[in-house]
Amino acid sequence: MQRDDEAVSPVIATVLLLAITVLLSSMVFVMMASTLDNVEKAEPQGKVSVRALSNGYHVISITSLDQSLDPLKVEWSIVNQTGQSVTEHFGTVDDSDVYGTVGTNISFHDRDAGWSVTKGDYFVLDCGSLGCNTGNHYFQLVDKGSDSVLVNIRLPAIES
C-alpha cells in the first residue's frame, strides 16, 4: 500500500485564505455602507383605535407605535371639520393638565409609567363637555420633532 500525503501547497493555501478574507470583509462593508449613509431617523408611524362611550367620553388607544416618543415632543389637537379646518382644542402631552390627570376634559394615561408615548397609552376625551361628540371632529397627534402627523382619526358621534 502506498501513502499519498500530498496536499495543497502553502502558497495556494495562503492565497485562498486571503481571498476568502477579502471577500467576507467586502460583504460586511457593502451591508454596512447603507446604514452609514442614512443618518436621519425615520418618521414615527402609529395607529390608534377610538371607542365612543355612552356617557359622552371617547377613549383613544395607541394600538401600535414603531418607536417610543418623548411627551415633550408630541402635540395633540381636536379639529372641527364642519366647514373649514378649525382647531378647537390643542396642547402637548406633557402638559400637567393632561398628563396622568383624571377628571379633566382631556387626559393622557401613560400605561407603562415610563414618561414616554408608547403602544398601550391612551387619551380620554370628555366630548360631552368639549362639544366634539357630533361626528365632525378629528383627533390628531403630531410629532414636533419631524412635524409629521402620527394620527388623524375621526371621533364618532355619540347619540344622546
N, C-alpha and C positions, 0 to 999 in steps of 0.2 A: 503494500500500500504506500502511495505517495501522499505526502502532505503538501497542500497548496496554501501557503501563508501569505499570498500576495494580497495587498490592499491598495487603496488609493494613495497616491504619493502625497507626502506632506505639503507640497506646493499646491496641488489641486485642492486638497482639503482646506487649506488656508484661504484660497480664492473663493471657494464655495461658502465658507463661514462669513467672509467679508461681504459677499453678495447678498446673503440672507440678512445680515445686519443692516446693510444699506436699504434693502427692500422694506424691512419692518419699520425702520426709522422714518422712511419717506411716507409710508402708510399712516403712521401716527401723526406726522406733520400735516398731511392732507386732511385728516379728520379734525385736527385741532385748529387749522387755519380759519375755518368758517366761524368758530366761536371767538377767535381773537378779533375778527373784523367787526362783529356785531357787539358794540359796547352798550347800546341802549337796551333797556328792559322793554319787553313787550307790554302793550297796554293791558291792564287787567280786564278780564272778562268775567261776568257774573250773571246769574239768573236768580229770579225771585218768584215766589208764589204769593198770591193775595187771597185772603179769606175775609168775607164780609160777615160780621156777626149781627144778630137781630137787635142787639142793644145799641147800634149805631157806630160800633167800632170796626176798624179794619186792621187786620194783622198781616204785615208784610214780612215774610220769612225769606232769608237768603238761603236758597237751596244749593247753589254752587258758586264758588269763587276761586279762581285759579291761583290767587296769592293773597296773603294777609295784607290788610291796608291799615295805615295809621289813621285813627279817628280825626286827627288834626287836619288831614288832607282829604276828607270826604265831606261833601256838602249834600244836603237833601233839599228838595223843594216839592211843593204841591202846585201844579199848574192847571189852570182852568182853560179848557179848550172849547168853550161855547162859541165865541166869536173869534177874537184874536187871542193869541197865546198870552196869558196873563199869569204871572207868578204871584200867587196869593200868600203863600207861607214858605219861608226858606230859613236855612240855618246850617250849622255844621254839626257833625255827630258828636264832637267833643264838648258841645255846649252843656253847661251844668244844668240847664233847664230841661235838657233832652236825655243826656246820657245817664241811664240807670235810674231815672226817676219814675215813680209810679203815681198815677192820678193826674198827670198833666195831659194837655190835649195831644201832644206828640211825645213819645218816649222811645228811646233806643235801649235794647236789652242785650248786653254782651254776655252771651250764654256761657262762654268758657272763662270769663273774667280775666282775659289776657290783654286788656287795653288794646284791642285790635278789632277790625271789622273782618269777620271770617264767616265761613259756612255755619249755619245754625243760628246766627244772631238774627234779631227781628225788631221791627218797629211796630208800635201800637199807635194808631191814629184814632182820635175821637172825632169822627167825621160828623156826628150829630151836632157837636158844638162848633166845629170848623166850617160846616156847610159844604163838605166835599162828598156827600152821600147821594148825589144826583146822577152819577154815572158820567159826568162831563169832566172829570178831573183825572190827572195823571200824577203818579208819584215818580220822582226822578232821584237817582243818586249819581253824583258827578265826582270823579277823581280830580282834585285840584292840581295834582302834580302833572298830569298829562292832558287836562281839560277834556277828558273823554267821558261820555255818558255811560255809566256802568249799567244802569237800569232805567227803563222808562216803561211803566206799567199802568194800565188803566185801572182806576178804582171803581169796582162795580157799584151799581145803585143799590141802595138799601130801601126796601119797601117799608113804609111806616104804617 
